[in-house]
């Protein structure tokens, strides 16, 4: 059983963003990929995510 990230009838953008980033990482192994977001808590379950001002 997974952890829901959106209401049943809503499009789950977190999962879409996470899956897209995982595909990019597979295509470009060894490259650092961090998603800039205000929703770090949800996105960091799938991928590396930080507030935009914490990325250097």
C-alpha distance matrix in Angstrom:
0.0 3.8 6.9 9.2 12.6 14.7 15.5 14.5 18.1 18.8 19.0 16.8 19.5 17.7 15.6 18.8 20.8 18.5 18.4 22.2 22.9 21.1 23.3 26.3 25.7 25.5 28.7 30.5 29.4 30.9 31.2 29.9 27.7 26.9 25.9 28.1 26.3 26.5 22.7 22.2 19.4 17.0 18.4 18.8 15.0 15.8 19.6 22.7 23.6 26.6 28.9 31.6 34.3 32.6 32.7 35.8
3.8 0.0 3.8 6.3 9.2 11.8 13.3 12.9 16.4 16.3 16.2 13.6 16.1 14.0 12.1 15.5 17.3 14.9 15.3 19.0 19.5 18.1 20.5 23.3 22.8 23.0 26.1 27.7 26.9 28.2 28.2 26.7 24.3 23.3 22.1 24.3 22.6 22.8 19.0 18.6 16.0 13.3 14.7 15.2 11.5 12.3 16.1 19.2 20.0 22.9 25.2 27.9 30.6 29.0 29.1 32.2
6.9 3.8 0.0 3.8 6.5 9.4 11.2 11.9 15.3 14.8 15.1 12.2 14.6 12.3 11.3 15.0 16.3 14.4 15.6 19.0 19.3 18.5 21.2 23.6 23.1 23.9 27.0 28.2 27.5 28.5 28.1 26.1 23.6 22.0 20.5 22.2 20.1 19.9 16.1 15.8 12.9 10.4 12.5 13.3 9.9 11.6 15.2 18.0 18.1 20.6 22.6 25.5 28.1 26.6 27.0 30.4
9.2 6.3 3.8 0.0 3.8 5.8 7.5 8.4 11.7 11.1 11.7 9.2 12.0 10.5 10.0 13.4 15.0 13.9 15.1 18.3 19.1 18.8 21.2 23.5 23.7 24.7 27.3 28.7 28.5 29.6 28.8 26.9 23.9 22.2 20.1 21.5 19.0 18.6 14.9 15.6 13.0 10.0 12.3 14.0 11.3 12.5 16.0 18.7 18.3 20.7 22.2 24.8 27.7 26.7 27.2 30.7
12.6 9.2 6.5 3.8 0.0 3.8 7.2 9.2 11.6 9.8 9.8 6.8 9.0 7.2 7.8 11.1 12.2 11.6 13.5 16.1 16.8 17.2 19.7 21.5 21.9 23.4 25.7 26.8 26.9 27.9 26.7 24.5 21.3 19.4 16.9 18.1 15.4 15.0 11.4 12.5 10.4 7.1 9.3 11.7 9.8 10.9 13.9 16.4 15.4 17.6 18.8 21.4 24.3 23.6 24.0 27.6
14.7 11.8 9.4 5.8 3.8 0.0 3.8 6.4 8.1 6.2 7.3 5.6 8.4 8.4 9.2 11.6 13.3 13.7 15.2 17.4 18.7 19.5 21.4 23.3 24.2 25.6 27.6 28.9 29.4 30.6 29.1 27.1 23.7 21.7 18.8 19.5 16.6 16.0 12.7 14.7 13.1 9.9 11.9 14.9 13.4 14.1 16.9 19.3 17.9 19.9 20.5 22.8 25.8 25.6 26.1 29.8
15.5 13.3 11.2 7.5 7.2 3.8 0.0 3.8 5.6 5.3 8.1 8.0 11.3 12.0 12.5 14.5 16.6 17.2 18.3 20.5 22.1 22.8 24.5 26.5 27.6 28.8 30.8 32.3 32.9 34.2 32.8 30.8 27.3 25.4 22.4 23.0 19.9 19.0 16.0 18.2 16.4 13.4 15.7 18.6 16.9 17.7 20.6 23.0 21.6 23.5 23.9 26.1 29.0 29.1 29.7 33.4
14.5 12.9 11.9 8.4 9.2 6.4 3.8 0.0 3.8 5.7 8.3 8.9 12.6 13.6 13.1 14.8 17.6 18.1 18.4 20.8 22.9 23.2 24.5 26.9 28.2 28.9 30.8 32.7 33.4 35.0 33.8 32.2 28.8 27.3 24.4 25.5 22.7 22.2 19.1 21.1 19.3 16.0 17.8 20.7 18.6 18.9 22.0 24.9 23.9 26.1 26.9 28.9 32.0 31.9 32.3 35.9
18.1 16.4 15.3 11.7 11.6 8.1 5.6 3.8 0.0 3.8 6.9 9.1 12.3 14.4 14.2 15.0 17.8 19.0 19.2 21.0 23.4 24.2 25.1 27.3 29.0 29.8 31.3 33.3 34.4 36.2 34.6 33.1 29.6 28.1 25.0 25.8 23.0 22.6 19.9 22.4 21.1 17.8 19.3 22.5 20.9 20.8 23.5 26.3 25.1 27.2 27.6 29.2 32.5 32.8 33.0 36.6
18.8 16.3 14.8 11.1 9.8 6.2 5.3 5.7 3.8 0.0 3.8 6.1 8.9 11.2 11.6 12.2 14.6 16.2 16.9 18.3 20.5 21.7 22.7 24.6 26.4 27.5 28.8 30.6 31.8 33.4 31.6 30.0 26.4 24.7 21.5 22.1 19.4 19.1 16.5 19.2 18.4 15.1 16.3 19.7 18.6 18.4 20.8 23.3 21.8 23.8 24.0 25.5 28.8 29.3 29.4 33.0
19.0 16.2 15.1 11.7 9.8 7.3 8.1 8.3 6.9 3.8 0.0 3.8 6.0 8.9 9.0 8.7 11.4 13.3 13.6 14.7 17.2 18.6 19.3 21.1 23.1 24.1 25.3 27.2 28.5 30.3 28.5 27.0 23.4 22.1 18.9 19.9 17.6 18.0 15.6 18.0 17.8 14.3 14.6 18.1 17.2 16.3 18.4 21.0 19.8 22.0 22.5 23.7 27.2 27.6 27.3 30.7
16.8 13.6 12.2 9.2 6.8 5.6 8.0 8.9 9.1 6.1 3.8 0.0 3.8 5.5 5.7 6.6 8.9 10.2 11.0 12.6 14.6 15.8 17.1 18.8 20.4 21.7 23.2 24.8 25.8 27.4 25.7 24.1 20.5 19.1 16.1 17.4 15.1 15.6 12.8 14.8 14.4 10.8 11.0 14.5 13.5 12.7 14.8 17.6 16.5 18.9 19.8 21.2 24.7 24.8 24.5 27.9
19.5 16.1 14.6 12.0 9.0 8.4 11.3 12.6 12.3 8.9 6.0 3.8 0.0 3.8 5.5 4.9 6.0 8.4 9.8 10.4 12.2 14.1 15.3 16.5 18.2 20.0 21.1 22.4 23.7 25.1 23.0 21.3 17.6 16.1 12.9 14.1 12.1 13.2 10.9 13.0 13.6 10.3 9.5 13.2 13.1 11.9 13.2 15.5 14.0 16.4 17.1 18.1 21.7 22.0 21.4 24.8
17.7 14.0 12.3 10.5 7.2 8.4 12.0 13.6 14.4 11.2 8.9 5.5 3.8 0.0 3.8 5.5 5.2 6.0 8.5 9.9 10.6 12.2 14.3 15.4 16.4 18.4 20.1 21.0 21.8 22.9 21.0 19.0 15.5 13.7 10.9 12.4 10.4 11.7 8.8 10.0 10.3 6.9 5.8 9.4 9.3 8.4 9.8 12.2 11.0 13.6 14.9 16.4 19.9 19.6 19.2 22.6
15.6 12.1 11.3 10.0 7.8 9.2 12.5 13.1 14.2 11.6 9.0 5.7 5.5 3.8 0.0 3.8 5.5 5.0 6.0 8.4 9.8 10.4 12.2 14.2 15.2 16.4 18.4 19.8 20.5 22.0 20.7 19.2 15.9 15.0 12.7 15.0 13.7 15.3 12.3 12.9 12.8 9.2 7.9 10.7 9.5 7.6 9.8 13.0 12.9 16.1 17.9 19.4 22.9 22.2 21.4 24.6
18.8 15.5 15.0 13.4 11.1 11.6 14.5 14.8 15.0 12.2 8.7 6.6 4.9 5.5 3.8 0.0 3.8 5.5 5.2 6.1 8.6 10.0 10.7 12.4 14.3 15.5 16.7 18.5 19.8 21.7 19.9 18.9 15.4 15.0 12.5 14.8 14.0 16.1 13.8 14.7 15.4 12.1 10.1 13.1 12.7 10.2 11.3 14.2 14.0 17.1 18.7 19.4 23.1 22.9 21.6 24.6
20.8 17.3 16.3 15.0 12.2 13.3 16.6 17.6 17.8 14.6 11.4 8.9 6.0 5.2 5.5 3.8 0.0 3.8 5.5 5.2 6.2 8.6 10.0 10.6 12.3 14.4 15.5 16.5 17.8 19.2 17.1 15.7 12.1 11.3 8.7 11.2 10.8 13.4 11.6 12.2 13.7 10.9 8.0 10.9 11.5 8.9 8.9 11.2 10.7 13.7 15.3 15.8 19.5 19.3 17.9 20.9
18.5 14.9 14.4 13.9 11.6 13.7 17.2 18.1 19.0 16.2 13.3 10.2 8.4 6.0 5.0 5.5 3.8 0.0 3.8 5.5 5.2 6.2 8.7 9.9 10.6 12.4 14.4 15.3 15.9 17.2 15.7 14.3 11.0 10.6 9.0 12.1 12.0 14.5 12.1 11.7 12.6 9.9 6.8 8.7 8.7 5.5 5.9 9.0 9.6 13.2 15.6 16.6 20.1 19.2 17.7 20.6
18.4 15.3 15.6 15.1 13.5 15.2 18.3 18.4 19.2 16.9 13.6 11.0 9.8 8.5 6.0 5.2 5.5 3.8 0.0 3.8 5.4 5.1 6.3 8.7 9.9 10.7 12.5 14.3 15.1 17.3 16.1 15.6 12.7 13.2 12.0 15.3 15.5 18.1 15.8 15.5 16.2 13.2 10.5 12.1 11.5 7.9 8.7 12.0 13.2 16.8 19.3 19.9 23.5 22.6 20.8 23.4
22.2 19.0 19.0 18.3 16.1 17.4 20.5 20.8 21.0 18.3 14.7 12.6 10.4 9.9 8.4 6.1 5.2 5.5 3.8 0.0 3.8 5.5 5.2 6.3 8.7 10.0 10.7 12.4 14.1 16.3 14.6 14.3 11.2 12.1 10.9 14.1 14.8 17.9 16.4 16.3 17.8 15.1 11.9 13.7 14.0 10.5 9.9 12.5 13.3 16.6 18.8 18.7 22.4 21.8 19.7 22.0
22.9 19.5 19.3 19.1 16.8 18.7 22.1 22.9 23.4 20.5 17.2 14.6 12.2 10.6 9.8 8.6 6.2 5.2 5.4 3.8 0.0 3.8 5.4 5.0 6.2 8.6 9.8 10.4 11.6 13.2 11.3 10.6 7.5 8.7 8.3 11.9 13.3 16.6 15.3 14.4 16.2 14.2 10.6 11.6 12.5 9.0 7.2 9.2 10.5 13.9 16.4 16.4 19.8 18.9 16.5 18.7
21.1 18.1 18.5 18.8 17.2 19.5 22.8 23.2 24.2 21.7 18.6 15.8 14.1 12.2 10.4 10.0 8.6 6.2 5.1 5.5 3.8 0.0 3.8 5.4 5.1 6.2 8.7 9.9 10.2 12.2 11.5 11.4 9.2 10.9 11.3 15.0 16.2 19.3 17.5 16.2 17.4 15.3 11.9 12.2 12.2 8.4 7.4 10.0 12.4 16.0 19.0 19.4 22.6 21.2 18.9 20.9
23.3 20.5 21.2 21.2 19.7 21.4 24.5 24.5 25.1 22.7 19.3 17.1 15.3 14.3 12.2 10.7 10.0 8.7 6.3 5.2 5.4 3.8 0.0 3.8 5.4 5.1 6.3 8.7 10.0 12.9 12.2 13.0 11.1 13.4 13.6 17.2 18.6 21.9 20.3 19.4 20.8 18.4 15.1 15.8 15.8 12.0 11.1 13.5 15.6 19.0 21.7 21.6 24.9 23.9 21.2 23.0
26.3 23.3 23.6 23.5 21.5 23.3 26.5 26.9 27.3 24.6 21.1 18.8 16.5 15.4 14.2 12.4 10.6 9.9 8.7 6.3 5.0 5.4 3.8 0.0 3.8 5.4 5.1 6.1 8.4 10.8 9.2 10.3 8.5 11.3 11.9 15.4 17.5 21.0 20.1 19.0 21.0 19.2 15.5 16.1 16.9 13.3 11.3 12.7 14.6 17.6 20.2 19.5 22.7 21.7 18.8 20.1
25.7 22.8 23.1 23.7 21.9 24.2 27.6 28.2 29.0 26.4 23.1 20.4 18.2 16.4 15.2 14.3 12.3 10.6 9.9 8.7 6.2 5.1 5.4 3.8 0.0 3.8 5.4 5.1 5.5 7.7 6.9 8.1 7.2 10.4 12.1 15.7 18.0 21.4 20.3 18.6 20.4 18.9 15.3 14.9 15.7 12.3 10.0 11.0 13.7 16.8 19.9 19.5 22.4 20.8 17.9 19.0
25.5 23.0 23.9 24.7 23.4 25.6 28.8 28.9 29.8 27.5 24.1 21.7 20.0 18.4 16.4 15.5 14.4 12.4 10.7 10.0 8.6 6.2 5.1 5.4 3.8 0.0 3.8 5.6 5.6 8.9 9.5 11.4 11.0 14.1 15.6 19.3 21.4 24.7 23.3 21.7 23.1 21.3 17.9 17.6 17.6 14.0 12.5 14.2 17.1 20.4 23.5 23.3 26.2 24.6 21.7 22.7
28.7 26.1 27.0 27.3 25.7 27.6 30.8 30.8 31.3 28.8 25.3 23.2 21.1 20.1 18.4 16.7 15.5 14.4 12.5 10.7 9.8 8.7 6.3 5.1 5.4 3.8 0.0 3.8 6.1 9.6 9.5 12.1 11.8 15.2 16.5 20.0 22.3 25.9 24.9 23.6 25.4 23.6 20.1 20.1 20.6 16.9 15.1 16.4 18.8 21.8 24.6 23.9 26.7 25.5 22.3 23.0
30.5 27.7 28.2 28.7 26.8 28.9 32.3 32.7 33.3 30.6 27.2 24.8 22.4 21.0 19.8 18.5 16.5 15.3 14.3 12.4 10.4 9.9 8.7 6.1 5.1 5.6 3.8 0.0 3.8 6.4 6.0 9.1 9.7 13.4 15.5 18.7 21.5 25.1 24.5 22.9 25.0 23.8 20.1 19.6 20.7 17.3 14.8 15.2 17.7 20.3 23.1 22.1 24.6 23.2 19.8 20.1
29.4 26.9 27.5 28.5 26.9 29.4 32.9 33.4 34.4 31.8 28.5 25.8 23.7 21.8 20.5 19.8 17.8 15.9 15.1 14.1 11.6 10.2 10.0 8.4 5.5 5.6 6.1 3.8 0.0 3.8 5.5 8.6 10.0 13.7 16.3 19.7 22.4 25.8 25.0 22.8 24.6 23.6 20.1 19.0 19.8 16.7 14.2 14.5 17.6 20.2 23.4 22.8 25.1 23.2 20.0 20.1
30.9 28.2 28.5 29.6 27.9 30.6 34.2 35.0 36.2 33.4 30.3 27.4 25.1 22.9 22.0 21.7 19.2 17.2 17.3 16.3 13.2 12.2 12.9 10.8 7.7 8.9 9.6 6.4 3.8 0.0 3.8 6.5 9.3 12.7 15.9 18.9 21.9 25.3 24.7 22.2 24.1 23.7 20.2 18.6 19.9 17.3 14.4 13.7 16.8 18.9 22.0 21.5 23.3 21.1 17.9 17.6
31.2 28.2 28.1 28.8 26.7 29.1 32.8 33.8 34.6 31.6 28.5 25.7 23.0 21.0 20.7 19.9 17.1 15.7 16.1 14.6 11.3 11.5 12.2 9.2 6.9 9.5 9.5 6.0 5.5 3.8 0.0 3.8 6.3 9.9 13.0 15.8 19.0 22.5 22.4 20.1 22.5 22.2 18.5 17.4 19.2 16.6 13.2 12.1 14.6 16.5 19.3 18.3 20.3 18.5 15.0 14.8
29.9 26.7 26.1 26.9 24.5 27.1 30.8 32.2 33.1 30.0 27.0 24.1 21.3 19.0 19.2 18.9 15.7 14.3 15.6 14.3 10.6 11.4 13.0 10.3 8.1 11.4 12.1 9.1 8.6 6.5 3.8 0.0 3.8 6.7 10.2 12.7 15.9 19.3 19.2 16.8 19.3 19.4 15.9 14.4 16.7 14.6 10.9 9.0 11.3 12.8 15.7 15.0 16.8 14.8 11.5 11.6
27.7 24.3 23.6 23.9 21.3 23.7 27.3 28.8 29.6 26.4 23.4 20.5 17.6 15.5 15.9 15.4 12.1 11.0 12.7 11.2 7.5 9.2 11.1 8.5 7.2 11.0 11.8 9.7 10.0 9.3 6.3 3.8 0.0 3.8 6.7 9.7 12.7 16.2 16.1 14.1 16.8 16.4 12.7 12.0 14.4 12.1 8.4 7.0 8.6 10.7 13.5 12.8 15.3 13.8 10.7 12.0
26.9 23.3 22.0 22.2 19.4 21.7 25.4 27.3 28.1 24.7 22.1 19.1 16.1 13.7 15.0 15.0 11.3 10.6 13.2 12.1 8.7 10.9 13.4 11.3 10.4 14.1 15.2 13.4 13.7 12.7 9.9 6.7 3.8 0.0 3.8 6.4 9.3 12.7 12.7 10.6 13.6 13.8 10.3 9.6 12.7 11.1 7.5 5.0 5.3 6.9 9.7 9.5 12.1 10.6 8.0 10.2
25.9 22.1 20.5 20.1 16.9 18.8 22.4 24.4 25.0 21.5 18.9 16.1 12.9 10.9 12.7 12.5 8.7 9.0 12.0 10.9 8.3 11.3 13.6 11.9 12.1 15.6 16.5 15.5 16.3 15.9 13.0 10.2 6.7 3.8 0.0 3.8 6.1 9.7 9.8 8.7 11.9 11.6 8.2 8.9 12.0 10.6 7.7 6.4 4.6 6.4 8.3 8.2 11.6 11.0 9.2 12.2
28.1 24.3 22.2 21.5 18.1 19.5 23.0 25.5 25.8 22.1 19.9 17.4 14.1 12.4 15.0 14.8 11.2 12.1 15.3 14.1 11.9 15.0 17.2 15.4 15.7 19.3 20.0 18.7 19.7 18.9 15.8 12.7 9.7 6.4 3.8 0.0 3.8 7.2 8.7 8.2 12.0 12.4 9.8 10.6 14.1 13.5 10.9 9.1 6.0 5.4 5.5 4.7 8.4 8.7 7.7 11.0
26.3 22.6 20.1 19.0 15.4 16.6 19.9 22.7 23.0 19.4 17.6 15.1 12.1 10.4 13.7 14.0 10.8 12.0 15.5 14.8 13.3 16.2 18.6 17.5 18.0 21.4 22.3 21.5 22.4 21.9 19.0 15.9 12.7 9.3 6.1 3.8 0.0 3.8 5.2 6.0 9.6 9.9 8.2 9.9 13.0 13.1 11.5 10.3 6.7 6.1 5.3 6.2 9.7 10.3 10.4 14.1
26.5 22.8 19.9 18.6 15.0 16.0 19.0 22.2 22.6 19.1 18.0 15.6 13.2 11.7 15.3 16.1 13.4 14.5 18.1 17.9 16.6 19.3 21.9 21.0 21.4 24.7 25.9 25.1 25.8 25.3 22.5 19.3 16.2 12.7 9.7 7.2 3.8 0.0 3.8 5.8 8.6 9.6 9.4 11.0 13.9 14.9 14.0 12.8 9.1 7.7 5.7 7.8 10.2 11.0 12.4 16.1
22.7 19.0 16.1 14.9 11.4 12.7 16.0 19.1 19.9 16.5 15.6 12.8 10.9 8.8 12.3 13.8 11.6 12.1 15.8 16.4 15.3 17.5 20.3 20.1 20.3 23.3 24.9 24.5 25.0 24.7 22.4 19.2 16.1 12.7 9.8 8.7 5.2 3.8 0.0 3.8 5.6 5.9 6.4 8.5 10.7 12.0 11.9 11.6 8.3 8.3 7.9 10.6 13.2 13.2 14.3 18.0
22.2 18.6 15.8 15.6 12.5 14.7 18.2 21.1 22.4 19.2 18.0 14.8 13.0 10.0 12.9 14.7 12.2 11.7 15.5 16.3 14.4 16.2 19.4 19.0 18.6 21.7 23.6 22.9 22.8 22.2 20.1 16.8 14.1 10.6 8.7 8.2 6.0 5.8 3.8 0.0 3.8 5.6 5.3 5.6 8.6 10.2 9.6 8.7 5.5 5.7 6.8 10.0 12.3 11.2 12.2 15.9
19.4 16.0 12.9 13.0 10.4 13.1 16.4 19.3 21.1 18.4 17.8 14.4 13.6 10.3 12.8 15.4 13.7 12.6 16.2 17.8 16.2 17.4 20.8 21.0 20.4 23.1 25.4 25.0 24.6 24.1 22.5 19.3 16.8 13.6 11.9 12.0 9.6 8.6 5.6 3.8 0.0 3.8 5.8 5.7 7.2 10.0 10.6 10.5 8.4 9.0 10.2 13.7 15.7 14.3 15.6 19.2
17.0 13.3 10.4 10.0 7.1 9.9 13.4 16.0 17.8 15.1 14.3 10.8 10.3 6.9 9.2 12.1 10.9 9.9 13.2 15.1 14.2 15.3 18.4 19.2 18.9 21.3 23.6 23.8 23.6 23.7 22.2 19.4 16.4 13.8 11.6 12.4 9.9 9.6 5.9 5.6 3.8 0.0 3.8 5.7 5.8 7.9 9.5 10.7 9.0 10.8 12.3 15.2 17.8 16.7 17.4 21.0
18.4 14.7 12.5 12.3 9.3 11.9 15.7 17.8 19.3 16.3 14.6 11.0 9.5 5.8 7.9 10.1 8.0 6.8 10.5 11.9 10.6 11.9 15.1 15.5 15.3 17.9 20.1 20.1 20.1 20.2 18.5 15.9 12.7 10.3 8.2 9.8 8.2 9.4 6.4 5.3 5.8 3.8 0.0 3.8 5.3 5.7 6.2 7.5 6.1 8.9 11.0 13.3 16.3 15.1 15.0 18.5
18.8 15.2 13.3 14.0 11.7 14.9 18.6 20.7 22.5 19.7 18.1 14.5 13.2 9.4 10.7 13.1 10.9 8.7 12.1 13.7 11.6 12.2 15.8 16.1 14.9 17.6 20.1 19.6 19.0 18.6 17.4 14.4 12.0 9.6 8.9 10.6 9.9 11.0 8.5 5.6 5.7 5.7 3.8 0.0 3.8 5.3 5.0 5.4 5.2 7.9 10.9 13.5 16.0 14.0 13.9 17.2
15.0 11.5 9.9 11.3 9.8 13.4 16.9 18.6 20.9 18.6 17.2 13.5 13.1 9.3 9.5 12.7 11.5 8.7 11.5 14.0 12.5 12.2 15.8 16.9 15.7 17.6 20.6 20.7 19.8 19.9 19.2 16.7 14.4 12.7 12.0 14.1 13.0 13.9 10.7 8.6 7.2 5.8 5.3 3.8 0.0 3.8 6.2 8.2 8.8 11.7 14.6 17.3 19.7 17.7 17.7 20.8
15.8 12.3 11.6 12.5 10.9 14.1 17.7 18.9 20.8 18.4 16.3 12.7 11.9 8.4 7.6 10.2 8.9 5.5 7.9 10.5 9.0 8.4 12.0 13.3 12.3 14.0 16.9 17.3 16.7 17.3 16.6 14.6 12.1 11.1 10.6 13.5 13.1 14.9 12.0 10.2 10.0 7.9 5.7 5.3 3.8 0.0 3.8 7.2 8.7 12.3 15.4 17.3 20.2 18.4 17.6 20.5
19.6 16.1 15.2 16.0 13.9 16.9 20.6 22.0 23.5 20.8 18.4 14.8 13.2 9.8 9.8 11.3 8.9 5.9 8.7 9.9 7.2 7.4 11.1 11.3 10.0 12.5 15.1 14.8 14.2 14.4 13.2 10.9 8.4 7.5 7.7 10.9 11.5 14.0 11.9 9.6 10.6 9.5 6.2 5.0 6.2 3.8 0.0 3.8 6.1 9.9 13.2 14.7 17.5 15.6 14.3 17.0
22.7 19.2 18.0 18.7 16.4 19.3 23.0 24.9 26.3 23.3 21.0 17.6 15.5 12.2 13.0 14.2 11.2 9.0 12.0 12.5 9.2 10.0 13.5 12.7 11.0 14.2 16.4 15.2 14.5 13.7 12.1 9.0 7.0 5.0 6.4 9.1 10.3 12.8 11.6 8.7 10.5 10.7 7.5 5.4 8.2 7.2 3.8 0.0 3.8 7.0 10.7 12.1 14.5 12.2 10.8 13.4
23.6 20.0 18.1 18.3 15.4 17.9 21.6 23.9 25.1 21.8 19.8 16.5 14.0 11.0 12.9 14.0 10.7 9.6 13.2 13.3 10.5 12.4 15.6 14.6 13.7 17.1 18.8 17.7 17.6 16.8 14.6 11.3 8.6 5.3 4.6 6.0 6.7 9.1 8.3 5.5 8.4 9.0 6.1 5.2 8.8 8.7 6.1 3.8 0.0 3.8 7.1 8.9 11.6 9.8 9.1 12.5
26.6 22.9 20.6 20.7 17.6 19.9 23.5 26.1 27.2 23.8 22.0 18.9 16.4 13.6 16.1 17.1 13.7 13.2 16.8 16.6 13.9 16.0 19.0 17.6 16.8 20.4 21.8 20.3 20.2 18.9 16.5 12.8 10.7 6.9 6.4 5.4 6.1 7.7 8.3 5.7 9.0 10.8 8.9 7.9 11.7 12.3 9.9 7.0 3.8 0.0 3.8 6.1 8.1 6.3 6.6 10.3
28.9 25.2 22.6 22.2 18.8 20.5 23.9 26.9 27.6 24.0 22.5 19.8 17.1 14.9 17.9 18.7 15.3 15.6 19.3 18.8 16.4 19.0 21.7 20.2 19.9 23.5 24.6 23.1 23.4 22.0 19.3 15.7 13.5 9.7 8.3 5.5 5.3 5.7 7.9 6.8 10.2 12.3 11.0 10.9 14.6 15.4 13.2 10.7 7.1 3.8 0.0 3.8 5.5 5.4 7.0 10.7
31.6 27.9 25.5 24.8 21.4 22.8 26.1 28.9 29.2 25.5 23.7 21.2 18.1 16.4 19.4 19.4 15.8 16.6 19.9 18.7 16.4 19.4 21.6 19.5 19.5 23.3 23.9 22.1 22.8 21.5 18.3 15.0 12.8 9.5 8.2 4.7 6.2 7.8 10.6 10.0 13.7 15.2 13.3 13.5 17.3 17.3 14.7 12.1 8.9 6.1 3.8 0.0 3.8 5.5 5.7 8.9
34.3 30.6 28.1 27.7 24.3 25.8 29.0 32.0 32.5 28.8 27.2 24.7 21.7 19.9 22.9 23.1 19.5 20.1 23.5 22.4 19.8 22.6 24.9 22.7 22.4 26.2 26.7 24.6 25.1 23.3 20.3 16.8 15.3 12.1 11.6 8.4 9.7 10.2 13.2 12.3 15.7 17.8 16.3 16.0 19.7 20.2 17.5 14.5 11.6 8.1 5.5 3.8 0.0 3.8 5.6 7.9
32.6 29.0 26.6 26.7 23.6 25.6 29.1 31.9 32.8 29.3 27.6 24.8 22.0 19.6 22.2 22.9 19.3 19.2 22.6 21.8 18.9 21.2 23.9 21.7 20.8 24.6 25.5 23.2 23.2 21.1 18.5 14.8 13.8 10.6 11.0 8.7 10.3 11.0 13.2 11.2 14.3 16.7 15.1 14.0 17.7 18.4 15.6 12.2 9.8 6.3 5.4 5.5 3.8 0.0 3.8 6.4
32.7 29.1 27.0 27.2 24.0 26.1 29.7 32.3 33.0 29.4 27.3 24.5 21.4 19.2 21.4 21.6 17.9 17.7 20.8 19.7 16.5 18.9 21.2 18.8 17.9 21.7 22.3 19.8 20.0 17.9 15.0 11.5 10.7 8.0 9.2 7.7 10.4 12.4 14.3 12.2 15.6 17.4 15.0 13.9 17.7 17.6 14.3 10.8 9.1 6.6 7.0 5.7 5.6 3.8 0.0 3.8
35.8 32.2 30.4 30.7 27.6 29.8 33.4 35.9 36.6 33.0 30.7 27.9 24.8 22.6 24.6 24.6 20.9 20.6 23.4 22.0 18.7 20.9 23.0 20.1 19.0 22.7 23.0 20.1 20.1 17.6 14.8 11.6 12.0 10.2 12.2 11.0 14.1 16.1 18.0 15.9 19.2 21.0 18.5 17.2 20.8 20.5 17.0 13.4 12.5 10.3 10.7 8.9 7.9 6.4 3.8 0.0
